[in-house]
């Protein structure tokens, strides 16, 4: 084992993003989503530590965005949807009152990236999906500390992100990677034998692939331990989310795929573990609450007091660990394959999955059809395009192809299912 290349996320290295004057200026991307609202709750309780200067959101909840902007007194707000601007301006006027100066409004697909490059100490990228790649690259290029909750941007643009990120510039916000980040502080990289990523198992833990055939979107959205958005919740049900996290762990910490293990832990108390060469395993554990990882992302290397609840050790509890059922949940194995291929393969995997999840939620694809379709798209893509010379254009073209192909396969499956039903009737 060697100490090179240096890992993207290294708890021993603190990136200097400029002075924080005792209080860090924060830009929050995806402010109306799960990560964004919890980050604002953290800022609200620690105004001496953090100040939010700008907010971005997709544009589907302009009322909440205007409320956040007013409460935090931000200078700028941004929405990805240009058609949401009139409603946003109206909501801001109502919230601020007549005659008051409103924050500047940016709109369009590049608005979040523009905010990511604005003057601040830390950018929290809480956007869902690969559309978070451009803001991730913008924040890194501008020299900001990047608190990264948008795993997709690292997965689809791994070489691009690695080329820009300086040591210590990325602080992971996923609960699993924040756990690994903290546990890795206990030793050197050469002393690491294995990363152990924990999975709750989602709502379908213990079911066979045959038993999963008839599950509904409502079933998949009923996560037993976490409250998240619909896409990430379905990804947790298929364990695609865990496959993405394996790729992310490989990219963040430069640990080979064969030394990254997934273990099912239904209680979600242990968020991940690091096994060292002397046989010691260090686990990072808290009750399920994303405010802890968010606080690590915003405050590192200092810890934020009372960021999230701690355990009540006076109450008995049971912590269980099970091996991953790779037959019922093939997504982790497929993710390892595309991660090892590199190039545009991870972008194809992620884009096809996003399309299939959308089709499943809209009743156009059965649950097992998600991974069946993603697997077919990945197989058709074949050898990764661009390899080590990956560009943003390569990623976007691969994603466009994968989305279109996934939609074609989904439509074909829907037509076949209708024909079978009609023949039986």
PyMOL commands that set and color helices and strands:
alter all, ss='L'
color gray80, all
select helices_A, chain A and resi 34-45+62-72+82-96+111-116+130-141+151-156+158-164+175-186+189-191+202-204+210-212+217-220+230-238+240-253+257-259+290-299+331-341+345-361+367-381+387-389+392-424
alter helices_A, ss='H'
color red, helices_A
select strands_A, chain A and resi 24-29+50-57+76-79+104-107+122-125+145-148+170-172+192-199+260-264+270-276+281-285+322-323
alter strands_A, ss='S'
color yellow, strands_A
deselect
rebuild
show_as cartoon
